[in-house]
Amino acid sequence: MALIGSPRKNGATMGLLRCFMDQWETRGGGREDVTVINAYQPALKPCIHCGYCKQNRGCVYQDFEPIDRSLRKADLLVIASPVYGLGFPAPLKAVFDRTQQYFEAKRSLGIPNPIEKHKPALFLAAFGSPQPRGLDLMEEQIRLAGLLVNAALEHTIIAAHTDRLPVHWARVGDQIARALQDIKAAWEYSGAAE
Ligand SMILES: Cc1cc2nc3c(=O)[nH]c(=O)nc-3n(C[C@H](O)[C@H](O)[C@H](O)COP(=O)(O)O)c2cc1C
């Protein structure tokens, strides 16, 4: 599944996603196998720390359910986002905050693994400025949410200076290709080990 954090159809983030899709297809994947969810369409309600998920599975708000269903099915989690103010745009941050329901499923309800399927995560990031300031914390946020949704951040690919320079798509494509190669090799290895 691919979780998108940009409102712009023709921005760098959607370009990174297109680049991923091309490489995915080149390696035998189908476009239809990738569920794309844009955090802006529609934006989720933010977590209100109401405590519902301490006593019940899921969330008091129903709007997370499509994301929950996709997280359960996904073999790979792609997060594609620009940096806004050194972090994630608010609608994507809301998605991360809503994974608190899995934290409480573990801690309060004693469910060890609320999302059973383990998956690698790939972060595609667009930075307007030349230096990717904020990247470390964004990666930490993905790792934290990843612990809750059983996803491990394995690769980060950056398009920097997007406000001034065109993205070097060939370079980005090569980086995505290498990341997918690693991920597929790990799948084959674990498939062979089963
Ligand atoms: C509200 C807002 C905040 C931003 N904050 C940062 C920032 O902290 N650091 C940075 O490098 N770029 C920042 N940018 C620039 C975007 O990251 C850059 O334009 C990026 O390409 C936007 O993604 P998009 O092209 O997919 O829309 C910001 C842009 C906006 C609109």
The ligand as an SDF file (V2000), in Angstrom:
LIG
                    3D

 31 33  0  0  0  0  0  0  0  0999 V2000
    3.4290   24.5410    4.5170 C   0  0  0  0  0  0  0  0  0  0  0  0
    4.7590   24.1810    3.9030 C   0  0  0  0  0  0  0  0  0  0  0  0
    5.8470   23.9750    4.7130 C   0  0  0  0  0  0  0  0  0  0  0  0
    7.0930   23.6100    4.1620 C   0  0  0  0  0  0  0  0  0  0  0  0
    8.1420   23.3830    4.9890 N   0  0  0  0  0  0  0  0  0  0  0  0
    9.3110   22.9680    4.4740 C   0  0  0  0  0  0  0  0  0  0  0  0
   10.4230   22.6660    5.3250 C   0  0  0  0  0  0  0  0  0  0  0  0
   10.3430   22.7410    6.5400 O   0  0  0  0  0  0  0  0  0  0  0  0
   11.5730   22.2660    4.7590 N   0  0  0  0  0  0  0  0  0  0  0  0
   11.7160   22.1360    3.3880 C   0  0  0  0  0  0  0  0  0  0  0  0
   12.7810   21.7210    2.9360 O   0  0  0  0  0  0  0  0  0  0  0  0
   10.6810   22.4070    2.5570 N   0  0  0  0  0  0  0  0  0  0  0  0
    9.4880   22.8130    3.0650 C   0  0  0  0  0  0  0  0  0  0  0  0
    8.4300   23.0670    2.2310 N   0  0  0  0  0  0  0  0  0  0  0  0
    8.6000   22.8580    0.7730 C   0  0  0  0  0  0  0  0  0  0  0  0
    8.0350   21.5070    0.3270 C   0  0  0  0  0  0  0  0  0  0  0  0
    8.5930   20.4400    1.0800 O   0  0  0  0  0  0  0  0  0  0  0  0
    8.3400   21.2960   -1.1480 C   0  0  0  0  0  0  0  0  0  0  0  0
    7.7560   22.3210   -1.9060 O   0  0  0  0  0  0  0  0  0  0  0  0
    7.8390   19.9520   -1.6660 C   0  0  0  0  0  0  0  0  0  0  0  0
    8.2820   19.7440   -2.9860 O   0  0  0  0  0  0  0  0  0  0  0  0
    6.3170   19.9000   -1.6270 C   0  0  0  0  0  0  0  0  0  0  0  0
    5.8760   18.6400   -2.0460 O   0  0  0  0  0  0  0  0  0  0  0  0
    5.0130   18.4740   -3.3820 P   0  0  0  0  0  0  0  0  0  0  0  0
    5.8860   19.0160   -4.4930 O   0  0  0  0  0  0  0  0  0  0  0  0
    4.7820   17.0260   -3.4800 O   0  0  0  0  0  0  0  0  0  0  0  0
    3.7660   19.2580   -3.1890 O   0  0  0  0  0  0  0  0  0  0  0  0
    7.2040   23.4620    2.7530 C   0  0  0  0  0  0  0  0  0  0  0  0
    6.0880   23.7030    1.9350 C   0  0  0  0  0  0  0  0  0  0  0  0
    4.8880   24.0620    2.4860 C   0  0  0  0  0  0  0  0  0  0  0  0
    3.6970   24.2950    1.5850 C   0  0  0  0  0  0  0  0  0  0  0  0
  1  2  1  0
  2  3  1  0
  2 30  2  0
  3  4  2  0
  4  5  1  0
  4 28  1  0
  5  6  2  0
  6  7  1  0
  6 13  1  0
  7  8  2  0
  7  9  1  0
  9 10  1  0
 10 11  2  0
 10 12  1  0
 12 13  2  0
 13 14  1  0
 14 15  1  0
 14 28  1  0
 15 16  1  0
 16 17  1  0
 16 18  1  0
 18 19  1  0
 18 20  1  0
 20 21  1  0
 20 22  1  0
 22 23  1  0
 23 24  1  0
 24 25  2  0
 24 26  1  0
 24 27  1  0
 28 29  2  0
 29 30  1  0
 30 31  1  0
M  END
$$$$
